[in-house]
Amino acid sequence: MIGREQLEQREFETLSQRAVKSAQSRGRLRPEPEDPLRTAFQRDRDRILHCKSFRRLSHKTQVFIGAQGDHYRTRLTHTLEVQQISRTIARALGLNEDLTEAIALGHDLGHTPFGHTGEQALQTLIAEYNAAHPEDARPMFRHNLQSLRVVDCIEKDGRGLNLTAEVRDGIAHHTGSVKAFTLEGQIVAISDRIAYVNHDVDDSIRAGVIRESDLPQSSKELLGTSHSERITTLVNAMVSASDGADMITMEPEIWDAMDELRDFLFENVYAMSAARSEGPKAEMMIRLLFEHYLDHIDEVPEEYMRISNGDNITAVMDYIAGMTDRYAVSSFEKIFIPKNWNG
C-alpha cells in the first residue's frame, strides 16, 4: 500500500526545490487529523470536486449567455481546461501538480450566473448601495474573493471546506494585481488567461461573431492559427521562461501576442458584439432579483441568513452569486412573470 507518508516522501525526492511540499503546508484554518492515504492537497482537490458549488459550474455561463448548442464552454468546462493546462505546466517545471489542480478546480467557485455580466451587475449594485449608505460601505464584489468565501464560509452548510492556506491563497489571487505566494498558484493565474483567451476565440468563431481571418495577423504568426497550436505555443513559452526562475512568467514576445489577442476579444466579442446581446437582460434580472430579495428577505434561504450572521446585503449577494443561469431565470420568472403568461 502507498499511503500519505510515502506520497509526501516521494514529493521531496522528485519535485523541484521550488515546489510546495504537502508535508510543509502552512496548514488549515481549523486543524484536523491527516488522511492515511491522501496528502493535504489531494484532500483539498477532492473536497472541491465533491462540493455543491463545483457542480453548479456546469450551468453557469462562460461568455455566451443562453448559447444554443452543446459545444460552447460553460464555467465548468473552462475550469477543467484551466486544470489541465496548469497540470501540464506544473509537471514540466517539477512543481506540485496536486496543489496546482486543487487551485484550478476551485478558482471560479464564486462566479456569478451570466458570467462577467453578472459580476458587473453585482458590482454596480454594491457601488450604488455604498453611494447611498456611506456609513455602511461594502467591499466591491469580486468573483475571486467570492470563491474564497465559498470555500471558507458557504460550503457544507456554513462550515466551509477548511482548505489549506496554499489553495486558499491561489484561489484568492488567481486574478488581480497581487500574485499568489506559491509558484503553483501563479501557474493557475496565467493558465486561466491562456484558457479563456483561446476557448473564447474558439466559441466566438463557432457563434459566427468573428472569423479566423479577423484575428490579429501578428498574433497568428507568433502563436499559431489553431486552438491547439496557440495553447502549445503559450504553454511552451511559459515553461521555458519560468524554468529555474523565482516566479512564473512567459517569454515577453509571446505574452504580448496573447495580450493583443485578449484586447481583440474585449473590443470585438466581450463588449461590442452579439455576444453581449443578452447582457442587458441578464443585468436587469440580477438587479431586480437583488432588489426584490432585499425587500423580501424572508424569501432568502435560511442558510444564507445564518452564514451572513443576519447581514441582509451579504446574504442576498451570496444567494444570487451562487445561482446558476437557469435558476436565476427561473427565480425571476417565478417572482415577476404572472403564471398565466407562461402558457
GUVOKOL-757433 format. One record per residue (C-alpha): x, y, z. Coordinates in Angstrom, 3 decimals. Example, Ala and Ser with C-alpha at 12.3 -4.5 7.8 and 13.67 -1.06 7.14 Angstrom:
REM GUVOKOL-757433
<atom u="12.300" v="-4.500" w="7.800"/>
<atom u="13.670" v="-1.060" w="7.140"/>
This chain:
REM GUVOKOL-757433
<atom u="0.000" v="0.000" w="0.000"/>
<atom u="1.190" v="3.529" w="-0.821"/>
<atom u="-0.022" v="5.815" w="1.931"/>
<atom u="0.177" v="9.525" w="2.598"/>
<atom u="3.611" v="9.431" w="4.205"/>
<atom u="5.080" v="7.617" w="1.205"/>
<atom u="3.489" v="10.160" w="-1.139"/>
<atom u="4.870" v="13.013" w="0.925"/>
<atom u="8.346" v="11.475" w="0.845"/>
<atom u="8.072" v="10.992" w="-2.909"/>
<atom u="7.420" v="14.737" w="-3.293"/>
<atom u="10.723" v="15.527" w="-1.533"/>
<atom u="12.535" v="13.061" w="-3.787"/>
<atom u="11.032" v="14.015" w="-7.145"/>
<atom u="9.781" v="17.609" w="-7.101"/>
<atom u="11.777" v="20.775" w="-7.611"/>
<atom u="13.161" v="22.557" w="-4.566"/>
<atom u="10.836" v="25.420" w="-5.520"/>
<atom u="7.740" v="23.216" w="-5.266"/>
<atom u="5.468" v="23.366" w="-2.234"/>
<atom u="5.576" v="20.016" w="-0.447"/>
<atom u="2.361" v="18.732" w="1.093"/>
<atom u="4.086" v="17.932" w="4.385"/>
<atom u="5.219" v="21.571" w="4.638"/>
<atom u="1.812" v="23.166" w="4.092"/>
<atom u="1.063" v="26.214" w="6.221"/>
<atom u="-1.990" v="24.331" w="7.412"/>
<atom u="-5.740" v="24.781" w="7.569"/>
<atom u="-7.975" v="27.335" w="9.260"/>
<atom u="-9.000" v="24.580" w="11.683"/>
<atom u="-6.507" v="21.806" w="12.495"/>
<atom u="-7.700" v="18.298" w="11.708"/>
<atom u="-6.200" v="14.782" w="11.596"/>
<atom u="-4.249" v="13.816" w="8.471"/>
<atom u="-5.708" v="11.346" w="5.993"/>
<atom u="-3.945" v="7.947" w="5.880"/>
<atom u="-3.922" v="7.786" w="2.063"/>
<atom u="-4.121" v="11.298" w="0.639"/>
<atom u="-1.841" v="14.289" w="1.008"/>
<atom u="-3.269" v="17.597" w="2.207"/>
<atom u="-3.526" v="18.987" w="-1.323"/>
<atom u="-5.151" v="15.808" w="-2.659"/>
<atom u="-7.800" v="16.124" w="0.044"/>
<atom u="-8.402" v="19.748" w="-0.961"/>
<atom u="-8.862" v="18.728" w="-4.584"/>
<atom u="-11.364" v="16.043" w="-3.603"/>
<atom u="-13.309" v="18.396" w="-1.328"/>
<atom u="-13.684" v="20.891" w="-4.158"/>
<atom u="-14.719" v="18.234" w="-6.668"/>
<atom u="-17.468" v="16.969" w="-4.380"/>
<atom u="-18.887" v="20.307" w="-3.263"/>
<atom u="-22.191" v="21.743" w="-4.491"/>
<atom u="-20.662" v="24.922" w="-5.875"/>
<atom u="-18.462" v="22.892" w="-8.219"/>
<atom u="-21.445" v="21.001" w="-9.613"/>
<atom u="-23.285" v="24.250" w="-10.298"/>
<atom u="-20.478" v="25.444" w="-12.585"/>
<atom u="-21.885" v="23.244" w="-15.362"/>
<atom u="-24.900" v="25.577" w="-15.608"/>
<atom u="-23.089" v="28.907" w="-15.397"/>
<atom u="-22.222" v="30.995" w="-18.446"/>
<atom u="-18.645" v="31.424" w="-19.563"/>
<atom u="-19.154" v="34.085" w="-22.289"/>
<atom u="-22.233" v="33.391" w="-24.395"/>
<atom u="-25.386" v="33.917" w="-22.335"/>
<atom u="-28.101" v="31.442" w="-23.281"/>
<atom u="-25.986" v="29.957" w="-26.073"/>
<atom u="-27.743" v="27.248" w="-28.044"/>
<atom u="-25.503" v="24.284" w="-28.752"/>
<atom u="-23.688" v="21.585" w="-26.851"/>
<atom u="-20.151" v="22.713" w="-27.657"/>
<atom u="-19.992" v="26.164" w="-26.082"/>
<atom u="-17.895" v="26.405" w="-22.941"/>
<atom u="-19.524" v="26.685" w="-19.552"/>
<atom u="-17.842" v="27.795" w="-16.351"/>
<atom u="-17.204" v="24.101" w="-15.616"/>
<atom u="-15.534" v="23.257" w="-18.923"/>
<atom u="-13.442" v="26.414" w="-18.580"/>
<atom u="-12.365" v="25.218" w="-15.129"/>
<atom u="-11.361" v="21.818" w="-16.488"/>
<atom u="-9.322" v="23.408" w="-19.268"/>
<atom u="-7.514" v="25.601" w="-16.729"/>
<atom u="-6.900" v="22.495" w="-14.633"/>
<atom u="-5.288" v="20.586" w="-17.486"/>
<atom u="-3.132" v="23.459" w="-18.732"/>
<atom u="-1.985" v="24.106" w="-15.164"/>
<atom u="-1.067" v="20.483" w="-14.545"/>
<atom u="0.929" v="20.281" w="-17.759"/>
<atom u="2.980" v="23.326" w="-16.764"/>
<atom u="3.430" v="22.209" w="-13.150"/>
<atom u="4.626" v="18.789" w="-14.283"/>
<atom u="7.125" v="20.278" w="-16.723"/>
<atom u="8.544" v="22.566" w="-14.014"/>
<atom u="8.673" v="19.876" w="-11.334"/>
<atom u="6.118" v="21.662" w="-9.172"/>
<atom u="3.273" v="20.198" w="-7.115"/>
<atom u="0.558" v="19.049" w="-9.527"/>
<atom u="-1.927" v="18.263" w="-6.753"/>
<atom u="-1.712" v="21.783" w="-5.347"/>
<atom u="-1.996" v="23.286" w="-8.821"/>
<atom u="-5.002" v="21.118" w="-9.623"/>
<atom u="-6.830" v="21.998" w="-6.410"/>
<atom u="-6.384" v="25.741" w="-7.016"/>
<atom u="-7.506" v="25.415" w="-10.631"/>
<atom u="-10.636" v="23.459" w="-9.723"/>
<atom u="-11.621" v="25.979" w="-7.063"/>
<atom u="-10.692" v="29.253" w="-8.712"/>
<atom u="-14.152" v="30.109" w="-10.125"/>
<atom u="-16.472" v="28.607" w="-7.494"/>
<atom u="-17.740" v="32.078" w="-6.593"/>
<atom u="-18.528" v="33.193" w="-10.115"/>
<atom u="-21.976" v="34.622" w="-10.700"/>
<atom u="-24.643" v="33.476" w="-13.156"/>
<atom u="-24.326" v="35.042" w="-16.628"/>
<atom u="-20.523" v="35.227" w="-16.465"/>
<atom u="-18.824" v="38.584" w="-16.108"/>
<atom u="-22.113" v="40.299" w="-16.941"/>
<atom u="-23.490" v="39.003" w="-13.643"/>
<atom u="-20.352" v="40.038" w="-11.791"/>
<atom u="-20.526" v="43.561" w="-13.231"/>
<atom u="-24.194" v="43.787" w="-12.268"/>
<atom u="-23.427" v="42.971" w="-8.634"/>
<atom u="-20.519" v="45.409" w="-8.651"/>
<atom u="-22.826" v="48.171" w="-9.890"/>
<atom u="-25.414" v="47.367" w="-7.250"/>
<atom u="-22.844" v="47.427" w="-4.448"/>
<atom u="-21.428" v="50.720" w="-5.746"/>
<atom u="-24.920" v="52.223" w="-5.722"/>
<atom u="-25.566" v="50.932" w="-2.211"/>
<atom u="-22.263" v="52.386" w="-0.978"/>
<atom u="-23.071" v="55.762" w="-2.511"/>
<atom u="-26.441" v="55.780" w="-0.739"/>
<atom u="-25.097" v="54.343" w="2.547"/>
<atom u="-21.510" v="55.596" w="3.014"/>
<atom u="-21.718" v="54.764" w="6.694"/>
<atom u="-22.216" v="51.093" w="5.779"/>
<atom u="-19.969" v="50.845" w="2.694"/>
<atom u="-19.295" v="47.306" w="1.472"/>
<atom u="-16.260" v="45.922" w="-0.361"/>
<atom u="-16.701" v="45.622" w="-4.109"/>
<atom u="-17.886" v="42.220" w="-5.295"/>
<atom u="-15.033" v="40.235" w="-6.889"/>
<atom u="-15.537" v="36.674" w="-8.065"/>
<atom u="-12.103" v="35.570" w="-6.817"/>
<atom u="-12.849" v="36.789" w="-3.299"/>
<atom u="-16.320" v="35.265" w="-3.510"/>
<atom u="-14.678" v="31.961" w="-4.473"/>
<atom u="-12.618" v="32.190" w="-1.290"/>
<atom u="-15.779" v="32.978" w="0.669"/>
<atom u="-17.463" v="29.919" w="-0.838"/>
<atom u="-14.738" v="27.543" w="0.340"/>
<atom u="-14.290" v="29.270" w="3.719"/>
<atom u="-17.812" v="30.165" w="4.786"/>
<atom u="-20.601" v="28.959" w="2.494"/>
<atom u="-19.980" v="25.332" w="1.564"/>
<atom u="-21.057" v="22.470" w="3.834"/>
<atom u="-23.906" v="24.493" w="5.332"/>
<atom u="-21.622" v="27.232" w="6.567"/>
<atom u="-18.770" v="25.091" w="7.853"/>
<atom u="-16.649" v="25.611" w="4.737"/>
<atom u="-14.225" v="23.150" w="3.174"/>
<atom u="-11.349" v="24.007" w="5.543"/>
<atom u="-8.752" v="24.066" w="2.769"/>
<atom u="-5.025" v="24.580" w="3.158"/>
<atom u="-3.541" v="28.073" w="3.145"/>
<atom u="-1.805" v="27.431" w="-0.194"/>
<atom u="-5.032" v="26.505" w="-2.011"/>
<atom u="-6.971" v="29.374" w="-0.436"/>
<atom u="-4.283" v="31.868" w="-1.447"/>
<atom u="-4.182" v="30.554" w="-5.006"/>
<atom u="-7.961" v="30.852" w="-5.341"/>
<atom u="-7.992" v="34.402" w="-3.953"/>
<atom u="-5.140" v="35.579" w="-6.182"/>
<atom u="-5.871" v="33.848" w="-9.482"/>
<atom u="-6.763" v="37.315" w="-10.788"/>
<atom u="-5.826" v="40.833" w="-9.746"/>
<atom u="-2.558" v="42.629" w="-9.100"/>
<atom u="-1.401" v="40.535" w="-6.118"/>
<atom u="0.385" v="37.302" w="-7.038"/>
<atom u="-0.134" v="34.025" w="-5.219"/>
<atom u="2.696" v="33.246" w="-2.797"/>
<atom u="3.241" v="29.813" w="-4.389"/>
<atom u="4.525" v="29.161" w="-7.890"/>
<atom u="1.671" v="26.691" w="-8.264"/>
<atom u="-0.839" v="29.465" w="-7.651"/>
<atom u="0.941" v="31.708" w="-10.135"/>
<atom u="0.667" v="28.957" w="-12.744"/>
<atom u="-3.114" v="28.883" w="-12.353"/>
<atom u="-3.396" v="32.668" w="-12.740"/>
<atom u="-1.669" v="32.628" w="-16.135"/>
<atom u="-3.271" v="29.338" w="-17.203"/>
<atom u="-6.673" v="30.924" w="-16.568"/>
<atom u="-5.831" v="33.612" w="-19.130"/>
<atom u="-4.394" v="31.089" w="-21.606"/>
<atom u="-7.571" v="29.023" w="-21.350"/>
<atom u="-10.160" v="31.768" w="-21.708"/>
<atom u="-8.381" v="33.683" w="-24.468"/>
<atom u="-8.168" v="30.556" w="-26.580"/>
<atom u="-11.538" v="28.978" w="-25.897"/>
<atom u="-13.293" v="32.331" w="-26.273"/>
<atom u="-11.760" v="32.674" w="-29.739"/>
<atom u="-12.977" v="29.152" w="-30.496"/>
<atom u="-16.516" v="29.815" w="-29.221"/>
<atom u="-16.733" v="33.207" w="-30.929"/>
<atom u="-15.843" v="31.682" w="-34.288"/>
<atom u="-18.391" v="28.907" w="-33.704"/>
<atom u="-21.043" v="31.517" w="-32.905"/>
<atom u="-20.260" v="33.489" w="-36.051"/>
<atom u="-19.285" v="36.576" w="-34.059"/>
<atom u="-15.797" v="36.646" w="-35.582"/>
<atom u="-13.912" v="34.732" w="-38.254"/>
<atom u="-10.461" v="33.195" w="-38.051"/>
<atom u="-9.331" v="35.728" w="-40.642"/>
<atom u="-10.346" v="38.571" w="-38.287"/>
<atom u="-7.725" v="37.650" w="-35.695"/>
<atom u="-4.669" v="39.933" w="-35.489"/>
<atom u="-2.091" v="38.801" w="-38.025"/>
<atom u="0.830" v="39.282" w="-35.643"/>
<atom u="-0.748" v="37.016" w="-33.022"/>
<atom u="-1.370" v="34.335" w="-35.638"/>
<atom u="2.245" v="34.490" w="-36.769"/>
<atom u="3.576" v="34.154" w="-33.223"/>
<atom u="1.011" v="31.876" w="-31.597"/>
<atom u="-0.320" v="29.773" w="-34.463"/>
<atom u="-3.548" v="29.543" w="-36.400"/>
<atom u="-5.409" v="26.837" w="-34.491"/>
<atom u="-6.660" v="26.351" w="-30.942"/>
<atom u="-4.120" v="23.619" w="-30.191"/>
<atom u="-1.220" v="25.492" w="-31.791"/>
<atom u="-1.890" v="28.599" w="-29.719"/>
<atom u="-2.108" v="26.703" w="-26.427"/>
<atom u="1.039" v="24.711" w="-27.222"/>
<atom u="2.971" v="27.878" w="-28.019"/>
<atom u="1.805" v="29.635" w="-24.849"/>
<atom u="2.496" v="26.663" w="-22.576"/>
<atom u="5.969" v="26.140" w="-24.031"/>
<atom u="6.763" v="29.855" w="-23.686"/>
<atom u="5.629" v="29.761" w="-20.076"/>
<atom u="7.691" v="26.696" w="-19.201"/>
<atom u="10.874" v="27.922" w="-20.891"/>
<atom u="10.673" v="31.374" w="-19.236"/>
<atom u="9.800" v="30.009" w="-15.771"/>
<atom u="12.275" v="27.142" w="-15.576"/>
<atom u="14.599" v="27.912" w="-12.658"/>
<atom u="13.030" v="31.343" w="-12.079"/>
<atom u="11.666" v="32.665" w="-8.795"/>
<atom u="8.293" v="33.472" w="-10.345"/>
<atom u="6.062" v="32.147" w="-13.086"/>
<atom u="6.316" v="34.196" w="-16.238"/>
<atom u="6.290" v="33.933" w="-20.028"/>
<atom u="8.538" v="34.942" w="-22.900"/>
<atom u="7.720" v="38.659" w="-23.385"/>
<atom u="7.065" v="38.470" w="-27.126"/>
<atom u="4.602" v="35.620" w="-26.665"/>
<atom u="2.912" v="37.338" w="-23.696"/>
<atom u="2.429" v="40.466" w="-25.799"/>
<atom u="0.872" v="38.392" w="-28.598"/>
<atom u="-1.559" v="36.805" w="-26.112"/>
<atom u="-2.417" v="40.249" w="-24.745"/>
<atom u="-3.058" v="41.505" w="-28.268"/>
<atom u="-5.468" v="38.615" w="-28.810"/>
<atom u="-7.129" v="39.355" w="-25.456"/>
<atom u="-7.540" v="43.029" w="-26.381"/>
<atom u="-9.076" v="41.948" w="-29.674"/>
<atom u="-11.649" v="39.857" w="-27.792"/>
<atom u="-12.564" v="42.740" w="-25.485"/>
<atom u="-13.119" v="45.023" w="-28.471"/>
<atom u="-14.887" v="42.580" w="-30.759"/>
<atom u="-16.546" v="39.973" w="-28.535"/>
<atom u="-16.899" v="40.880" w="-24.863"/>
<atom u="-18.085" v="44.465" w="-25.166"/>
<atom u="-19.319" v="45.287" w="-28.651"/>
<atom u="-20.505" v="42.115" w="-30.347"/>
<atom u="-23.574" v="39.925" w="-30.486"/>
<atom u="-22.116" v="38.035" w="-27.531"/>
<atom u="-23.463" v="40.891" w="-25.405"/>
<atom u="-26.952" v="40.905" w="-26.931"/>
<atom u="-28.429" v="39.183" w="-23.872"/>
<atom u="-26.280" v="41.172" w="-21.465"/>
<atom u="-28.777" v="43.956" w="-20.654"/>
<atom u="-31.470" v="41.371" w="-19.938"/>
<atom u="-29.135" v="39.467" w="-17.597"/>
<atom u="-28.134" v="42.678" w="-15.823"/>
<atom u="-31.795" v="43.604" w="-15.412"/>
<atom u="-32.619" v="40.202" w="-13.924"/>
<atom u="-29.755" v="40.434" w="-11.420"/>
<atom u="-30.821" v="43.951" w="-10.410"/>
<atom u="-34.472" v="43.060" w="-9.942"/>
<atom u="-33.650" v="39.879" w="-8.027"/>
<atom u="-31.262" v="41.797" w="-5.770"/>
<atom u="-33.798" v="44.499" w="-5.020"/>
<atom u="-36.629" v="42.005" w="-4.555"/>
<atom u="-34.744" v="39.834" w="-2.063"/>
<atom u="-33.645" v="42.868" w="-0.054"/>
<atom u="-37.298" v="43.901" w="0.177"/>
<atom u="-38.432" v="40.327" w="0.889"/>
<atom u="-35.556" v="38.987" w="2.942"/>
<atom u="-37.751" v="36.167" w="4.248"/>
<atom u="-37.528" v="34.587" w="0.770"/>
<atom u="-33.751" v="34.162" w="1.063"/>
<atom u="-32.943" v="30.627" w="2.230"/>
<atom u="-32.291" v="30.467" w="5.955"/>
<atom u="-28.802" v="29.024" w="5.482"/>
<atom u="-27.616" v="32.218" w="3.768"/>
<atom u="-29.023" v="34.360" w="6.559"/>
<atom u="-27.262" v="32.212" w="9.130"/>
<atom u="-23.956" v="32.240" w="7.227"/>
<atom u="-24.095" v="36.034" w="6.901"/>
<atom u="-24.939" v="36.468" w="10.602"/>
<atom u="-28.131" v="38.242" w="9.642"/>
<atom u="-26.481" v="40.742" w="7.287"/>
<atom u="-29.103" v="41.176" w="4.556"/>
<atom u="-26.774" v="42.573" w="1.878"/>
<atom u="-24.265" v="39.749" w="2.296"/>
<atom u="-26.985" v="37.093" w="2.379"/>
<atom u="-28.571" v="38.344" w="-0.844"/>
<atom u="-25.189" v="38.616" w="-2.600"/>
<atom u="-24.209" v="35.100" w="-1.553"/>
<atom u="-27.561" v="33.729" w="-2.691"/>
<atom u="-27.542" v="35.406" w="-6.109"/>
<atom u="-23.852" v="34.752" w="-6.772"/>
<atom u="-24.410" v="31.055" w="-6.141"/>
<atom u="-27.268" v="30.761" w="-8.630"/>
<atom u="-26.892" v="29.022" w="-11.962"/>
<atom u="-28.131" v="30.816" w="-15.058"/>
<atom u="-31.242" v="28.703" w="-15.285"/>
<atom u="-32.034" v="29.021" w="-11.566"/>
<atom u="-31.712" v="32.802" w="-11.805"/>
<atom u="-34.077" v="32.855" w="-14.805"/>
<atom u="-36.499" v="30.505" w="-13.058"/>
<atom u="-36.453" v="32.646" w="-9.904"/>
<atom u="-37.041" v="35.776" w="-11.958"/>
<atom u="-39.991" v="34.203" w="-13.773"/>
<atom u="-41.495" v="32.925" w="-10.544"/>
<atom u="-41.331" v="36.358" w="-8.935"/>
<atom u="-42.050" v="38.736" w="-11.812"/>
<atom u="-43.933" v="36.873" w="-14.552"/>
<atom u="-47.656" v="36.166" w="-13.979"/>
<atom u="-48.298" v="32.429" w="-14.108"/>
<atom u="-50.858" v="32.598" w="-16.894"/>
<atom u="-48.287" v="34.383" w="-19.117"/>
<atom u="-46.139" v="31.255" w="-19.174"/>
<atom u="-48.744" v="29.276" w="-21.043"/>
